[in-house]
Amino acid sequence: MGTEAADFILGDTSKLRVVFIHAKTGSKNRPASAGALQKVIGQATKNINFLGMFNEAIPDNLGRWDESWKGKAELYVAKRIRQGPGSKEEAWKQIHSIIRHPLADHEVWLFMGQTLSKSKFEHLLSRTPPGAEALQAAYLLFATLTNVASVGAKLRVFCYP
């Protein structure tokens, strides 16, 4: 339960836009699973404070921003800060300045991997009665939308068709 603000952060100082990206995938296809959604939604919700205009907290993982990242198999990123200032402190300072700007756009993106299928989710919700797990997933997404809106941000969900 550390305070990692997001899996990825996009900051654009010229367009005054900041995006916190939370991404999770499962080992098997679960097209409308509330349980599978819970992990990514939990991360987005517990760290929403970082998008608050008056937040002064610094992410715990800031110390790792200038390190490489190695995932499973051949997944490797040599440099976590892809563009912009060289130091992790300066990168967070610029991101934080966008967050605090009253005209900036704030967004939270959820990338679901094999965790949500739009067509299967819609199908399960349209049944009478709706599929129980799909209904739970819908309420989780609605609660996330509400939490994200509480800091003036927009929510986007990316899933497979």
Order of alpha helices (4+ residues) and beta strands (2+ residues): beta-beta-alpha-beta-beta-alpha-beta-alpha-alpha-beta
